[in-house]
Amino acid sequence: MATPGNLYVTMQPREGLSLDQFHEWYNNEHGPTRLRLPQIFSNGLRYRAADGKQPEFLAAYDVTDMAHLETETYLTLRANRSPREADTIGQVDVKRYFYDLVHVEESPLFMPVEKLTDDEAEGLVAVTSEITLKDTPEASDLFRKWFVEEHVGFMSKLPGWLRTRLFKTSSLEPDQPTKYLSFHDFARENGLREAEQKAATDNSWSNDDFEKSVASRNRRMYSLFYTFGPAPRDLDHLSRLPAPASFTSSDSKTSTVASPTPIINSYITTPDSLSIPYRLEGNPAPDAPTIAFCNSLLTSLHMWDAFIEILKVNRPLLRILRYDTRGRHSIPQPPVSATLDTLADDLLTVLDALRIPKLHTLIGVSMGGATALKFALKYPNRLHKLIACDFNASSSPANSQAWKDRVAMAEQDSGRGIKDLADRTVARWYHPASMEKPEIVSFMTNMVAENDVEGFKHSCTALSDYDMKPDMPACLVPGVFVVGEGDANGVLVKAMDGFKGLYGPDGTELRIVPNTGHLPMSEDPQAFWEAIQNVVYHL
């Protein structure tokens, strides 16, 4: 039987340790590493003292089963600390406590913090008390009776009360003296100050059972200031650190660039255990509006590089999110063929992991354009605006057969096939004017040739057997469609012009980028920017 509990960690940075370094390490390395183990940790919360006492910082992690903290999966995290983590934690006074959950009661208004947005969660109050009992046989029973029958009722009557939990020193630590921890959650606006004033002159909150059982208690009050997700996202503190504070993990899956223009490269794990790389940059403010990009099939997030540089100059208030589509690097085992629903759900997983409640704008091209439209149809409350480029709202039998033929080519000649496919694909994608630019042709050809062949085989299926046209009229997300003038020799311009009127109650506009083909943002990023700039403004 599982024993839920809490990993409760108090921290006081020593003099000389930069608070920016402390927070950036904890937010971008330490916390997300643990939240990547959802079978162990259901959340991770950071609090700052609201009572003027030290230790100033608290991290609290709800644990699904305390026995997990004795497994190799968890113990390896501590054993394999990075040099950066070892150096930083060596400058922090840390006390770590394991607690088993004994009792819990919740207000009807209580919502798990990890389910709240950062705006909703910030400033929530935690009142904790570490209780040491008297050394008598009946102390534990008396205290628990008082807590459950008297104290919970007292606390629940205070304005703003959300939840009360009682913990006990975990059975994982049989050598530690038994202590209890009470943990009360309150809203930002609450009646704690009035209750404190009353308690100073009125002992009605206690009774004989309390007096007979409790030897001492250490009461603390904290304010919530950061909620972890399973991926690093703190550009704010990273932007205030010098370049030598940049970090690369031992597996090279996570790296940060510390500078006034910070960058985080890391990954998200999907429910089917697929690793999806992402890149976060732009405005480092925690509340910056986010613009996200969906790539075309066979390309990486770097297909947007040249356009992103233009975007940064013209819309510096935006935070920028890019990620690689499933199949670019690998696929789940056993293989599962992707659908547009799969790809839309992958984007939702990325946003949830980064705790982004709603996008400012979502831009997608080709398969990414279809993905972006599917996302807008399926999750309209998660984005303000849509820009869908060079895509079809429905598949055709001829198109499905074309993908089968391309897969067959890619699988030929032990890797030579994907190189041949890359040459033919870029020639098919790009406008003749773009093919006269060898640097961008080489850039894109190499990108396509680096694709995982099996991944391509099982991701191009997303472009078969779909039809979004029946659902498009009901979509209320403001959006525009964009297409390169020469895409498919102008065939796609006609196709998109044919279904633009289906989008939303009144249809939408189709914007044409001159002298470009299938990837206008890569072929002529300035012209693409001119086509969409009035859509991408600060909310």
Legacy VTK file of the C-alpha trace (Angstrom):
# vtk DataFile Version 3.0
C-alpha trace
ASCII
DATASET POLYDATA
POINTS 539 float
0.000 0.000 0.000
1.376 3.402 -0.993
2.353 5.891 1.694
2.082 9.423 0.285
4.120 12.141 1.885
6.264 15.206 1.402
9.903 16.041 0.769
10.324 19.246 2.755
13.538 21.204 2.197
14.568 24.428 3.916
17.408 26.488 2.426
19.436 29.513 3.387
21.983 30.742 0.820
25.236 31.758 2.460
26.754 35.174 2.075
28.592 35.428 -1.226
26.214 33.258 -3.234
24.360 35.282 -5.840
20.620 34.876 -5.422
20.309 34.894 -9.216
22.687 31.922 -9.371
20.809 30.159 -6.566
17.397 30.628 -8.191
18.530 29.862 -11.746
20.174 26.596 -10.661
17.162 25.542 -8.616
14.566 26.557 -11.211
16.337 25.295 -14.323
18.189 22.235 -13.062
17.308 20.925 -9.627
13.516 21.216 -9.589
12.676 20.186 -13.178
14.900 17.109 -12.860
12.653 15.877 -10.063
9.402 16.818 -11.777
10.511 14.661 -14.701
9.702 11.751 -12.391
5.894 12.056 -12.135
5.699 8.541 -10.707
7.496 9.977 -7.639
6.731 13.706 -7.466
3.295 15.115 -8.224
4.462 18.712 -7.787
7.303 20.954 -6.667
6.684 24.303 -4.974
9.046 27.059 -3.836
8.195 29.406 -0.997
9.853 32.501 0.477
9.560 33.398 4.151
6.753 35.850 4.918
7.630 36.095 8.624
11.116 37.637 8.381
12.781 34.514 9.785
15.452 32.186 8.422
15.813 29.834 6.642
14.300 32.131 4.039
13.457 29.530 1.387
11.374 26.366 1.417
10.841 23.774 -1.290
8.018 21.278 -0.814
7.453 18.270 -3.062
4.394 16.038 -2.734
5.499 12.408 -3.057
3.169 9.736 -4.428
4.722 6.980 -2.286
7.559 7.623 0.153
9.061 4.232 -0.702
10.062 5.742 -4.060
12.650 7.860 -2.227
14.615 4.700 -1.515
14.698 3.556 -5.145
17.681 3.816 -7.463
15.713 6.210 -9.690
15.632 8.840 -6.953
18.939 8.085 -5.266
20.756 8.370 -8.602
19.622 11.996 -8.858
21.543 12.853 -5.721
24.520 10.653 -6.513
24.983 12.111 -10.003
24.942 15.792 -9.184
26.423 18.050 -11.818
29.541 20.044 -10.867
27.391 23.190 -11.041
24.860 21.715 -8.625
27.549 20.492 -6.241
29.185 23.925 -6.226
25.951 25.819 -5.680
24.452 23.557 -3.037
27.770 23.704 -1.213
27.020 27.388 -0.621
23.558 26.777 0.839
22.595 25.618 4.313
20.153 22.843 3.498
17.952 20.748 5.751
15.948 17.961 4.172
12.997 16.243 5.878
10.939 13.204 4.855
7.342 13.204 6.094
4.539 10.645 5.778
1.029 12.032 5.300
-1.210 11.379 8.303
-4.342 13.459 7.727
-5.741 15.885 5.161
-8.841 18.061 4.883
-9.648 20.421 2.013
-11.940 23.348 1.383
-14.340 23.002 -1.573
-12.339 25.893 -3.052
-9.036 24.036 -2.893
-7.287 23.339 -6.188
-3.910 21.547 -6.408
-1.334 24.259 -6.959
0.186 22.512 -9.949
-3.217 22.849 -11.670
-3.208 26.629 -11.240
-1.523 29.127 -13.536
1.495 30.980 -12.176
-0.622 34.118 -11.754
-3.220 32.174 -9.788
-0.635 30.407 -7.625
1.788 33.220 -6.854
1.413 34.551 -3.331
-0.520 31.617 -1.906
0.333 31.334 1.775
1.625 28.306 3.634
1.648 28.159 7.432
3.723 25.312 8.790
4.496 24.173 12.310
7.140 21.659 13.300
5.864 19.981 16.467
7.924 18.131 19.032
5.902 16.022 21.465
6.418 15.408 25.137
8.117 12.166 26.042
5.019 10.378 27.290
3.281 7.244 25.948
0.017 9.024 25.272
1.443 12.192 23.669
1.055 11.088 20.051
-2.566 9.954 20.431
-3.515 13.084 22.363
-1.914 15.386 19.819
-3.529 13.716 16.816
-6.921 13.733 18.547
-6.578 17.473 19.234
-5.383 18.206 15.706
-8.124 16.304 13.880
-11.034 17.058 16.211
-10.196 20.622 17.268
-7.476 22.320 15.288
-8.619 21.541 11.741
-12.045 22.951 12.556
-10.484 26.094 14.033
-8.259 26.678 10.984
-11.017 25.937 8.468
-13.102 28.783 9.842
-10.405 31.352 9.033
-11.039 33.376 5.860
-8.937 32.133 2.968
-8.365 28.622 4.330
-7.863 26.071 1.552
-6.343 22.920 3.018
-4.802 21.432 6.154
-2.448 18.476 6.224
-0.679 16.705 9.048
2.589 14.861 8.447
4.773 12.686 10.632
8.480 11.903 10.432
8.685 9.252 7.729
9.159 5.592 8.453
12.065 5.904 6.001
13.979 7.552 8.843
13.607 5.182 11.823
16.661 6.704 13.515
15.163 10.198 13.555
13.090 11.410 16.518
9.391 11.485 15.673
8.061 14.934 14.898
4.859 16.170 13.337
4.494 18.836 10.684
1.272 20.736 10.136
0.913 22.360 6.715
-1.935 24.821 6.159
-2.639 26.322 2.709
-4.292 29.735 2.476
-5.317 32.109 -0.289
-3.413 35.364 -0.772
-6.188 37.260 0.973
-6.833 35.591 4.314
-7.632 36.055 7.982
-4.274 34.980 9.391
-3.239 38.375 10.752
-6.449 38.737 12.731
-6.106 35.151 13.964
-2.556 35.850 15.158
-3.675 38.916 17.059
-6.467 36.952 18.686
-4.167 34.050 19.562
-1.850 36.403 21.452
-4.563 36.998 24.056
-6.883 34.021 23.576
-5.914 30.356 23.934
-9.176 29.026 22.535
-7.261 27.385 19.665
-5.661 24.912 22.131
-7.005 22.597 24.859
-5.796 20.136 27.518
-4.879 17.508 24.923
-2.584 20.024 23.238
-1.015 21.125 26.523
-0.416 17.535 27.622
1.133 16.410 24.356
3.156 19.243 22.784
6.609 20.097 24.094
7.432 22.739 21.473
6.441 24.012 18.054
8.232 26.077 15.438
5.681 28.021 13.403
6.608 29.519 10.020
4.739 31.473 7.380
5.702 31.367 3.707
4.541 32.844 0.408
4.585 30.769 -2.788
6.747 32.251 -5.541
7.563 29.462 -8.017
5.921 26.270 -9.222
8.029 23.696 -11.021
7.127 21.935 -14.221
9.107 19.067 -15.736
11.173 21.421 -17.906
13.415 24.455 -17.286
11.875 27.796 -18.209
13.444 30.470 -15.987
14.892 32.977 -18.460
14.527 35.762 -15.891
17.358 34.853 -13.514
19.415 33.453 -16.400
19.320 36.892 -18.054
21.031 38.460 -15.026
23.965 36.053 -14.874
27.352 36.423 -16.604
28.248 34.256 -19.585
30.398 31.801 -17.542
27.211 30.787 -15.683
25.942 29.080 -18.861
25.316 25.384 -18.280
25.319 22.130 -20.221
24.059 18.927 -18.602
26.184 15.785 -18.655
23.850 14.170 -21.202
23.903 17.353 -23.341
20.088 17.332 -23.459
19.865 20.617 -21.558
21.918 23.757 -22.049
21.514 27.376 -21.051
23.058 30.580 -22.374
23.441 33.159 -19.627
23.263 36.693 -21.032
20.838 39.612 -21.298
19.404 37.610 -24.241
19.189 34.198 -22.544
18.438 30.868 -24.216
17.289 27.542 -22.782
17.599 24.355 -24.838
16.088 21.286 -23.220
13.424 18.635 -23.759
9.916 17.527 -22.863
8.896 13.904 -22.354
5.538 12.944 -23.860
3.120 10.494 -22.203
4.401 7.790 -24.591
7.975 8.455 -23.394
9.190 10.332 -26.452
11.735 13.089 -25.927
10.885 16.359 -27.717
13.636 19.029 -27.796
12.617 22.660 -27.376
14.246 26.094 -27.367
13.046 29.013 -25.235
14.378 32.542 -25.707
13.335 36.153 -26.208
11.854 38.370 -23.498
13.022 36.899 -20.157
10.190 38.366 -18.070
8.201 35.546 -16.398
4.918 37.025 -17.625
6.069 37.741 -21.185
3.558 36.742 -23.877
4.755 33.650 -25.754
4.819 32.990 -29.493
5.308 29.366 -30.541
6.291 27.722 -33.821
5.371 24.395 -35.417
7.868 23.099 -37.984
7.226 21.438 -41.302
7.842 17.710 -41.677
11.537 16.745 -42.056
12.806 20.045 -40.624
14.074 21.033 -37.186
13.264 24.031 -35.010
16.199 25.777 -36.689
14.187 26.220 -39.876
12.951 29.436 -38.216
16.411 30.830 -37.327
16.559 33.715 -39.808
12.966 34.753 -39.165
13.456 34.630 -35.382
16.245 37.205 -35.635
13.854 39.580 -37.386
11.137 38.854 -34.820
13.452 39.593 -31.887
14.284 43.024 -33.293
10.710 43.968 -34.112
8.821 42.341 -31.219
11.262 42.280 -28.272
8.394 41.901 -25.795
7.697 38.332 -26.933
9.043 35.129 -25.434
9.800 32.636 -28.214
9.196 28.888 -28.091
10.269 26.372 -30.728
10.321 22.591 -30.585
11.087 19.613 -32.808
8.141 17.578 -34.056
8.005 13.905 -33.076
9.781 11.757 -35.656
12.563 14.252 -36.233
14.894 12.333 -33.914
13.098 9.156 -32.879
9.742 7.526 -32.342
8.217 5.606 -29.428
8.891 1.890 -29.190
6.957 0.002 -30.345
6.384 2.408 -33.251
3.093 4.284 -33.360
2.140 6.253 -36.458
1.356 9.896 -35.756
-1.893 11.707 -36.484
-2.676 15.423 -36.368
-4.340 14.773 -33.014
-1.053 13.302 -31.777
0.884 16.360 -32.925
-1.610 18.787 -31.385
-1.423 16.868 -28.114
2.379 17.024 -28.242
2.183 20.818 -28.362
-0.211 20.779 -25.416
2.290 18.620 -23.500
5.050 21.138 -24.258
2.955 24.085 -23.076
1.854 22.298 -19.908
5.435 21.277 -19.063
6.544 24.898 -19.439
3.455 26.131 -17.561
2.361 28.364 -20.448
-1.402 28.722 -20.003
-2.098 30.540 -23.275
-0.039 31.453 -26.317
0.040 34.951 -27.732
0.407 33.518 -31.254
0.926 30.088 -32.791
2.638 29.943 -36.187
2.937 26.722 -38.162
3.973 25.800 -41.689
3.138 22.767 -43.851
2.564 19.878 -41.429
3.143 22.490 -38.729
0.391 24.623 -40.283
-2.008 21.697 -40.153
-0.887 21.005 -36.579
-1.460 24.628 -35.607
-4.966 24.587 -37.073
-5.764 21.278 -35.356
-4.505 22.774 -32.068
-6.726 25.846 -32.505
-9.721 23.609 -33.200
-9.008 21.240 -30.334
-7.688 23.644 -27.669
-9.026 27.118 -28.565
-8.575 28.419 -25.034
-4.815 27.906 -25.213
-3.998 30.540 -27.854
-5.013 34.069 -28.791
-4.036 34.043 -32.488
-3.232 31.589 -35.258
-1.025 31.969 -38.345
-1.201 28.814 -40.487
1.064 28.654 -43.522
1.373 26.519 -46.665
-0.880 23.655 -45.600
-3.979 21.764 -46.617
-7.097 21.644 -44.461
-7.721 18.086 -45.657
-5.679 15.276 -47.162
-6.201 13.612 -50.525
-5.555 10.032 -51.677
-2.945 11.320 -54.120
-1.108 13.167 -51.347
-1.162 10.094 -49.099
0.374 8.005 -51.889
3.038 10.649 -52.437
4.164 10.290 -48.821
4.384 6.519 -49.187
6.589 6.993 -52.234
8.858 9.396 -50.347
9.196 6.978 -47.442
10.198 4.244 -49.891
12.876 6.532 -51.298
14.182 7.452 -47.840
14.522 3.788 -46.862
16.732 2.943 -49.845
20.497 2.380 -49.865
21.316 2.412 -46.138
20.941 6.141 -45.597
21.638 7.319 -49.142
17.909 7.451 -49.722
17.276 10.209 -47.181
19.987 12.315 -48.846
18.357 11.848 -52.235
15.008 12.710 -50.690
16.521 15.856 -49.171
17.780 17.087 -52.549
14.436 16.436 -54.251
12.396 17.821 -51.351
14.178 21.169 -51.214
13.977 21.524 -54.992
10.234 20.845 -54.729
9.757 23.195 -51.765
11.737 26.219 -52.878
10.816 28.856 -55.444
13.255 29.117 -58.404
14.422 32.438 -56.958
15.278 30.710 -53.675
17.191 27.946 -55.461
19.580 30.681 -56.648
20.667 31.192 -53.015
23.121 28.337 -52.334
23.521 29.115 -48.637
19.849 28.619 -47.794
19.538 25.627 -50.138
22.482 23.923 -48.426
21.145 24.837 -44.971
17.751 23.282 -45.638
19.065 20.257 -47.558
21.364 19.306 -44.701
18.536 19.757 -42.218
16.250 17.409 -44.139
19.022 14.825 -44.637
19.619 14.650 -40.877
16.091 13.402 -40.221
15.552 9.997 -38.614
14.256 7.752 -41.419
12.046 5.591 -39.209
10.767 8.723 -37.515
9.885 10.214 -40.886
8.055 7.021 -41.843
5.859 7.145 -38.746
5.304 10.917 -38.616
4.349 11.639 -42.235
1.229 9.550 -41.536
-0.156 12.658 -39.812
-0.659 14.090 -43.308
-2.883 11.222 -44.421
-6.583 10.629 -43.802
-7.586 13.888 -42.173
-10.237 16.497 -42.882
-10.523 19.612 -40.716
-12.933 21.473 -42.989
-16.131 20.440 -41.161
-14.759 21.828 -37.863
-13.241 25.050 -39.186
-16.385 27.245 -39.181
-16.821 26.871 -35.428
-13.291 28.053 -34.584
-13.317 31.443 -32.845
-9.532 31.911 -32.583
-8.551 34.943 -34.716
-6.232 33.831 -37.475
-4.789 34.356 -40.920
-3.485 31.972 -43.567
-0.204 32.585 -45.403
1.240 30.914 -48.490
4.264 31.251 -50.723
3.345 32.517 -54.177
5.010 29.614 -55.963
4.160 26.790 -53.575
3.440 23.706 -55.730
3.661 26.040 -58.738
0.743 28.033 -57.406
-1.536 25.063 -56.780
-1.491 25.560 -53.006
-2.411 29.230 -53.375
-5.594 28.140 -55.149
-6.273 25.408 -52.611
-5.896 27.705 -49.586
-7.925 30.399 -51.288
-10.627 27.771 -51.670
-10.906 26.918 -47.975
-10.002 30.251 -46.316
-13.691 31.106 -46.222
-14.405 28.099 -44.008
-12.319 29.400 -41.103
-14.379 30.894 -38.310
-17.821 32.437 -38.742
-16.662 34.926 -41.385
-13.694 33.253 -43.050
-10.157 34.602 -42.919
-7.593 36.355 -45.060
-5.021 34.599 -47.244
-1.730 36.467 -47.477
0.654 35.612 -50.317
4.424 35.981 -49.961
5.913 36.815 -53.393
8.790 34.880 -54.969
8.716 32.116 -52.358
7.597 28.519 -52.329
6.653 26.118 -49.550
8.717 27.701 -46.750
8.447 31.486 -47.195
9.793 32.193 -43.695
13.012 30.399 -44.645
13.261 31.541 -48.247
12.580 35.241 -47.614
12.163 35.892 -43.887
11.832 39.664 -44.342
8.990 39.286 -46.823
7.303 36.782 -44.502
7.619 39.241 -41.638
6.011 41.969 -43.726
3.110 39.600 -44.420
2.361 38.878 -40.768
3.763 41.767 -38.740
0.414 43.385 -37.983
-0.805 40.090 -36.465
2.196 39.655 -34.192
1.920 42.628 -31.863
1.964 42.843 -28.086
-1.376 42.144 -26.444
LINES 1 540
539 0 1 2 3 4 5 6 7 8 9 10 11 12 13 14 15 16 17 18 19 20 21 22 23 24 25 26 27 28 29 30 31 32 33 34 35 36 37 38 39 40 41 42 43 44 45 46 47 48 49 50 51 52 53 54 55 56 57 58 59 60 61 62 63 64 65 66 67 68 69 70 71 72 73 74 75 76 77 78 79 80 81 82 83 84 85 86 87 88 89 90 91 92 93 94 95 96 97 98 99 100 101 102 103 104 105 106 107 108 109 110 111 112 113 114 115 116 117 118 119 120 121 122 123 124 125 126 127 128 129 130 131 132 133 134 135 136 137 138 139 140 141 142 143 144 145 146 147 148 149 150 151 152 153 154 155 156 157 158 159 160 161 162 163 164 165 166 167 168 169 170 171 172 173 174 175 176 177 178 179 180 181 182 183 184 185 186 187 188 189 190 191 192 193 194 195 196 197 198 199 200 201 202 203 204 205 206 207 208 209 210 211 212 213 214 215 216 217 218 219 220 221 222 223 224 225 226 227 228 229 230 231 232 233 234 235 236 237 238 239 240 241 242 243 244 245 246 247 248 249 250 251 252 253 254 255 256 257 258 259 260 261 262 263 264 265 266 267 268 269 270 271 272 273 274 275 276 277 278 279 280 281 282 283 284 285 286 287 288 289 290 291 292 293 294 295 296 297 298 299 300 301 302 303 304 305 306 307 308 309 310 311 312 313 314 315 316 317 318 319 320 321 322 323 324 325 326 327 328 329 330 331 332 333 334 335 336 337 338 339 340 341 342 343 344 345 346 347 348 349 350 351 352 353 354 355 356 357 358 359 360 361 362 363 364 365 366 367 368 369 370 371 372 373 374 375 376 377 378 379 380 381 382 383 384 385 386 387 388 389 390 391 392 393 394 395 396 397 398 399 400 401 402 403 404 405 406 407 408 409 410 411 412 413 414 415 416 417 418 419 420 421 422 423 424 425 426 427 428 429 430 431 432 433 434 435 436 437 438 439 440 441 442 443 444 445 446 447 448 449 450 451 452 453 454 455 456 457 458 459 460 461 462 463 464 465 466 467 468 469 470 471 472 473 474 475 476 477 478 479 480 481 482 483 484 485 486 487 488 489 490 491 492 493 494 495 496 497 498 499 500 501 502 503 504 505 506 507 508 509 510 511 512 513 514 515 516 517 518 519 520 521 522 523 524 525 526 527 528 529 530 531 532 533 534 535 536 537 538
